[in-house]
Amino acid sequence: MAELRKVAIVGSARIPFARAYTGYAEEGNLSMLGAALGGLVDKYNLKGEAIGEVMAGAVLSHSRDFNLAREASLDAGLSPRTPGTNVQIACGTSLQAALSLGAKIAIGEIDSGIAAGSDTVSDSPVVFGDKFQHRMIELSRARTTGEKFKVFKGFNLGELTPIAPSTQEPRTGLSMGQHCELMARQWEISREEQDALALKSHHNAARAYDEGFHDDLIVPFAGVLKDNNVRADTSLEKMATMKPAFDKSSGKGTLTAANSTPLTDGAASVLLASEEWAKARGLPVLAYLTLGQVAANDFAHGEGLLMAPTIAASEMLRRSNLSFQDIDLFEIHEAFAAQVLATLKAWRDPDYNRNVLGRETPLGEIDPDKINTKGSSLAYGHPFAATGARILGLTAKLLNTTEKQRALISVCTAGGMGVTALVERAA
């Protein structure tokens, strides 16, 4: 069997992330994903290039987003010989896409691939109930006026009540925020701790903008020039005025709009390749995608909806014979501040390590200065399927522009799942 090849991260491109119903209110997944891929095409001179595969997805999508990855690839100017594959694992979609493409590159099935994701809340699908939809199908089959009138026999206006998309978990009936409130109580995460972490994320992100870190990562789109959720001027005093967003009646709610990610529109993409493919085209290698892990837990019976990345990271480190001491940077997706804090607390808790992770010795403490040094989702926003690609692209550039050697990426998802990856600096 041939030796596995290294998976090079050449670079990334994304459009600015925008709070729902603001900058991209008139855009959809296809236009946003096409713009992110187009930015990558322009950045690395890939016009007309046949890429091994584009793998992308969206969590909230219309039926018109059929073959989204393929259509966006064509819109972006890639060769028509570039196949496009749709994937979806909630918030881990584009990171999972990168891991899947990385495996194909490693074994020699393809030489290059683009992992990407797009999501829009502004243009989320709104449908009608089954009864009205069935009437519409019957109406399309009716041939005479009498048959058409018959379709509406017994019709009432209540059938026209629209059904908006929901983030409630089918097995529990609770939203992600409600689940995270339960996690905050279980792990005794205070409101003050959550607000402090959110504030740090905003300040780190604002500093990254001031330093020009995002200048070559972000492609302006639809008149939006930068992420519009980053708040350089926010403060703990302002955050303290926010009311609980998910537990509004018990008096115990700690999750607010300030320490939770906002509903966000956006798209992001990352170019992966073999070293040989990149070298032949004179393209850089910023870092290597070296390992990944996907895990799930029994969230419906109390394990914590957003705690699965603790398992994925533990298994990934076990496979690689690494510990937290071997990691220089931690990029932890911030769905909620409480979720990040619960994750960090679990990794150092002896009982959790023993009973859930199967470790006699806890993974341990992580230096806060190693975590999300350029800010993360609380500041930038969180277009569900795009977040993994945003983080992977940022991480590769961060390793390339510092003396840091290794980074761990952790992304929690709906359904009690988590996706993690290890990224190493190119020599």
N, C-alpha and C positions, 0 to 999 in steps of 0.2 A: 504493500500500500504506500502511495506517495506521501511524503512528509507534508504536514499541514503548513500552509502559508500564513504569513502575518497578515492581519487585516488592518490596512492603513486608513486613518481618518484624514482625508484630504482637506476638508473644510466644510463650511455650512453657510446657509443663507436663510433668512426669514423675513417676513414682513413685520412691521411693528404690531404689537398686541394692543387691542383696543377694547375698552369696556363695552359690554353689549349695548346696542342701540345708540352707539356714538359714531365713530368714524366709518365703520363698515356696515351700517344699517341697511345699505342697499346692495351689499355683496353677499355671495354665497360660497360654499365650500370649493366649488370648481374654480371660481375666479381667484380666490385667495391662494389655493394650492398651486394653481398655475403661475401666480406671481412669485411665490416662494421658489418654485422650481426654476422659473425664468431667471430669477436673481442668481441662482446657482449656475445656470447655463452661461449667463453673461460673465460671471465672476471667473469661471474656469474655462472659458472658450469652448463650450461643449455644443454649440449650435450644429445641428445635423449629426451629432455623435450618437452612435448606437451604444447605449448603456446596457449592461447585462440584465438589469431588472430595476424597475422603480416599484417600491413597495410602500404603500401609504394607506391611510384610512381616516375616517371621521366617526365620532361617537354619535352625534346628532346629524342625521342626513336624510334627505328627501329621496324618493324613488328616482328622481331625475339625476341623482348622483351615482347612478349605475355606472360601473367601470370608471370610477373617479380617478384612480391612479393612472390608468391608461389615457383618459381624456386630458388630464392635466399635463401629462408628459408630452402629448402632441401639441397642446397649447403653448408649452414652454419652449418648443423648437427642437426637441430631441428627435433623433431619427425615428421614422415610423417603424423601424425594426426593434425599437425598445419596448419590451413587454411591460405591462403594468399590472400589479397584483394588489387587490384590496385586502386589508387586514383590520382587525379591531380587537383590542383587549383594554377597553375603556381608557383610562388616563395613561396606561403604559403602551399604547398603540405604536407610536413611532420609535420608542426604544426597543420594543419587541421586534419591530420591522428591521431595525439595525442589527439585532442579534441574529435574526434569520438570514439576512443578507450576508452578514459576517461569516456564518457557517458555510454558506455556499461559496464564498470567496476562498475561505480557508481550505476547502477540499478541491478547489479548482473547477467547480461547476460554472462559475462566472468569474470575470476579472474585475467587474465594477458594479456598483449598485447605489441607488439613492433611497434612503429611508426618510419618510416624511409623514406629516399629519396636518390636518386642518379641522377646525371646528368653528361653528357659528351658533350663538344663541339668538342673535338678532333674526336669523333666517331659519330657525328651528321648525321642523314640520309640525303643523297643527292639523289634526284629522277629525273626522266625525265618527260617531259611534257605528258599530257593526250594522245595526238595522238600517240606517240611512245609506251606508255604503252598499249594502245588498240591494237596496232600492235602485241605486244608480246603475249597478250592474244589470239588473232586470230591465231598467229603462233603455240601456244601450242595446238590448236584445229585442225590445218591442218593435213591431213593424207597423202596426196600425194605430190610429188615434185612440181607439178603444182600449187596446193593449197598454198604451202609455198611461191612460187615465187609471187603469186597473192597478198599475204599479203603486199608485199613491193612496190606495184604499186603506183607511185606518191611520193615515199620516197625522202626526201632531208636531207642533213646533219644537217640542223638547228634543226631537231627533236631530235638530240642527245645532244643539249645544256642542261647541268644539271641545276636543280633548287635546290639551297641550302635552308636550313631552314631559316626562317626570324622571327625577333622579332617585325616586324611592326604590329601595331594595325589594324585589318581589317576594323574598322569603320572610321579610320582617315588616314591611310596610313603612319603614323609617327612612328618612332622607339621610344622605351622607353626613350632613351637619348634626342631625339628631344622634346618629351613631357616634360621632366624634364627641358629643357632649357626654355620652356614656363612658367613653374612653377617658375623658378628662377627669371624671369623677373616680373611675377605677384607679387611675394612676395619680390622683390628687394633684392635678395641674391647676394652678391658680390663674385667675384672670390677669393678674399683674405679670406673671411669667409670660403669658401668651402675648400680651401687648408689647412687652419688652422685645420679644423675638421678632414680632412684626415690624416694630420700629427699626430694629437693626437691619432687617431685610431691605426696607425702603432706603435707609441711609447708605447701605452698601451698593445698592443699585444706582442711586443718584451719583455716588462717587465714581462708579464705573462709567457712567455717561460723561461726567466731567473730565475723566481721564482719557476719553476717546476710545474706550475698550470696545464699544459696540459699533464704531464707525464702519468697519468692513463686514459686520455680521448682519446688519439690518438693511433691507431694501425698501425705500419709501413706496407706499401703495395707497391709491385712492385719496391722496392728499394728506395721509397720516405719515408723519416723519419719524416719530418715536413712540415708544410705549406710553400710553396716556394714563396709566394707573400709578406710576412711580410718583411718590410724594416726598420730595426733599424737605418740605417745610412742616411735615406732620410732627406730632409730639405725643408723649404719654398723656399729657393733660387733655389733648383733643381726643385721643383714643378712649380715655376714661369716660367721656360723655356718651359713648355709643351704647345703645340698649342691646340686650341679648337678641340674637337673630333666630335661634332655633328652639330655645326653651324660654318662652315669653311669660309663662304663668307661674312656675314653681318658685321663683325667686333665687334659684340656684344656677341659672344659665350663665356661662362664662364666654361662649363663642359669640362674637359680634362681627359686624361688617368690617371692622378694622383689623381683626386678627384671623379673618377667613379670606380665601381668595375670592375675587369678584367674578361674576359671570363675564366671560371674555370671548372675543372673536380673534382669530389669527391662524397663521400657518407657518411651518418651519420645515427645513430639509437639511440633510447631511449627506455628503458624498463619501462613499467608502470604496476602496479598491485594493488590488494587490500592489505590492511595491513596484513590480515590473510595469504594470499598467500606468501607474502614476509617473514613473521615471520616463517612460517612452513619450509622455506628453508634456514633460517639463513641469509637472505639478508638484506641489509641496506635500510632505507627509508631516502633519502636525503631531499626531499621536497614533497609538495603536489600540484597537478594541480587542482586548485579550481574553475576556471571559464574561459570561452572563449567567443569570439564574432567574427562573420564574417560580413562584411558590403561591400557595393558597392556604387559607385557614378555615376553621369552623366558626365563622363570624355569627352565623344564625344561632349558635348556642354559647355566645358570650366571649369569644376569643378576641373581639375587637375588629371591626370592619377594615380598618386601615393599618393593621399590625402585621400583615403578611410579609412586607419587606424585611422585617426583622428575621424571619425564617429564611428568606431568599439570600440575604446578605450572609447569614451564618453558614448556610450550605455552600455558597460560593467561596467564602474564605476557607472553609474546610477542604474543598476540592483543590484550592491553590496553595494550601499550606501557608497561608498568610494570616496575620492578626491585624487588629486596629493599629498597632504600632508600626506596621509596614505601609500604612496609608497616609499620604501627605495632605490630601484634600477630600472632603466629603460634600457631595452635591446631593442634598436631600430635598426632593420635591415638597413644597410647602402647601399642601391642600388646605391645611389649617395649622396654625401655630401649635395648637394642642396636640395634633397628630405627630408633629416633629418632636415635641417634648416627651410625649409618651413613648415614642420609638427609642429615643436616647435613654430614657429611664429604664425601659425594658432590657436594653442591651447590657446594662450594668447591674440588673437585679438578679441575685443568685437563684431565687426560686424560678423565675421565668426562664433563665438560661438552662436550668436543670430540667424543668418539667415540659417546656415547649421547644427549646432549641437542642436539648440533649447534650448540654455542655456542663461539665463539672466545674469548670472555671468560667466566670462571666467574660463576655467579650470586652467589657470594661468601659471606662470613661473616654470621651472624645473631647479633645481641646476645642472649645467654642470658636477659637480663631481659625480653625481648619474647616469650618462648616459654612457653606454658601457665602464665600468671601466676596462675591460680586452681587449678592442678593439672589432671591429666587422668586417663586410663584406668588407669594404674598405681595411682592412689589410689582413684578412684571405682568401678573395676570396668568390665567390658566385656561387657554383654549384646549380642551381635554386631550385630543389626539396629537396636538402639536407640542405638548410640553416635553416629552422625551427627547425629541430632536433638538429643541431649544437647549436643553441641558447638555446633551451630548456635544453639540457644536461649541457651546460655551466652555465646556470642560476641556475639549481638545485644544482650543486656543489658550486657555489658562495654563495648561501644562507646557505648551510651546513657548509661552512668553515669560515663564518663571523657571526657577531651578527645581521645581517640584517634579517628582518622578512618577507618582501613582495616585489615581483618584478612584473613589468608589461612588457610583451613582445609585440612588435608591428612589423608586417611584411607587407610591401606593395607588391602588385602583379600586373601583367599585367591584362588588362581588367578592370581597375578601381576598384579593390577589395582590401580588407585588412583583415588580420587575427590577432587577439590579444588574449592574455591569461594572467591570473593572476596566479602566483606561490607563495606559502607560505612555509616558513621554517618549517621543522619538529621539534616538541618540543624536 
